[in-house]
Each structure stands twice: as C-alpha cells, then as structure tokens.
Amino acid sequence: MRDVFDLYDAHPIPRPPNNLTISSTTKLDELVNRRLVRHRLDYALPRRAARTRHALLSAGIDLLTDRSVDAIPIDDLVDAANVGKGSFYNHFGDRDGFKSAIALQIREEVEAQIGAANAQVTNELERLAGGMRELTNYALTNRKRTVAMLRMTVGATTKDYPLNEGIVADIEACATAGLIHIRSTQGAVLYWLGLSVVLVTQVIENNLSRPLAAERLHEMLTLGLTGLNATKDDITLIADRCAGQLMSDA
C-alpha cells in the first residue's frame, strides 16, 4: 500500500485525518472524481516544492492553449516550468496524475466562483441560472484555464462528475419546488450541460466581447429554461437579470 501523498512530493507530508491509503494500481483521476483527494496538498508542501508544483501546473495550462495534454511532451512541460524532469514525477507520478491535478485545480476555481455568486441566492431557479452565468464569466476572464477545462472533459457528462454536483442539486431542487417539470434528472442535467458547453465554447472560439457573451447567455438561458418547462415569467425575469449581472461584472 502507498500513501497517496507520496505521488506528489519526495518530502514527508502529514497524512489526512482518515489516513487515506491506496493501492499502487489505483488511478489518481478516479480518486479525484471520488473526492478522496479533495484536500489538496499545497498547504502541506514545503515552500520550494509548492512553487515547483505551481510552476508545473501553470506551464501545463499555458501549453494546453494550443494542444491536448497527451500531445505535450514532458520535456516541453518541464522546460516551460524551468524545473527538473524528476520534479514532474515527484509531484504527479505520471501524466494521468498531472491531468487530474490540473482538472481539480480548475474545477475548484469554478466551483468557488459559482458558490460565492450563489451564496445569498435562495431561489432554486436563479441558482441554476447563476451557475451558467458564472461559468460564462469565468470563460471571459480566464481564457487559458477555460480552454484547459474544455480539453479535459472525460466523464463530464455524468451525474457523478464532481463539477456537476451543483447542477444536479439545483435541478432536483427546482423540480421539487415545482419551478421546472422534467422526466428525469439525468436528461435535464445533460441538456443543461450541453447548453453550457456550447455557450462557453462560443465565448472562447469566437473571442466574444462581454456584451455579446451576455446576449448569448440570455439566449441559452431562455432556451434552457424553456426546455425545462419553467414558466414564461420566470424565464424572462431570470434571463434578463443574469445577462444584466454579467454586464455589471465587467
């Protein structure tokens, strides 16, 4: 049995409270998706090791702008980060570990932004729409990270994918409150995810300005909420409000 923290750094690092251990055959990305490594290691790393890890992740995100992670040679990555090749393996173990670390970092940023924006929102439908608005806002202000996120979407259409947990919860809450009428949560989640991905992809590929992105957001929210059978009044109110909020975030 190997401690999961051994994959990241050669220095001794405190164990998590539950003394989590994994077998050498366990895939790190599976652990990430099950949130077993939710508490990331940056806080526990020695300062120099934390800088090295940050440099490698930043270099990876930069290189993902024009190619997939599998097309990035390890040598190119460590050269861009200006660190030794051994550091890559000390921190991530292998390419899959590196992909999972980047995905987790971006996922946490998006979740934090959506969570902060929805912290005082009590209306379930507004929370659902607010998630799409904040994802659009993230794409406008974090182009490189959004490209990286779009390049690493394996498993992203399942209910159990961590970034989808908020969407699942909001859709279920909307249905329970009678604000939408759906046949299945899974179908509604896939529908909402599809619209969100199309919207973010348009923002990135067409380099949309904030006003144009707000127009697209209004269109996608109108389409999405109509497809979930929300009332016409709710659709108009929420689409107008979210588009206006996106503009005010400039």
Secondary structure, DSSP 8 states (H G I E B T S, - for coil): -EEGGGGT-SS-----TT--EE-TTS-HHHHHHTTTT-S-STTTS-HHHHHHHHHHHHHHHHHTTSS-GGGS-HHHHHHHHT--HHHHHHHHSSHHHHHHHHHHHHHHHHHHHHHHHTTT---HHHHHHHHHHHHHHHHHH-HHHHHHHHH--TTTTSTTSGGGHHHHHHHHHHHHTTS---S-HHHHHHHHHHHHHHHHHHHHHTT--HHHHHHHHHHHHHHHHHHTT--HHHHHHHHHHHHHHHHHT-
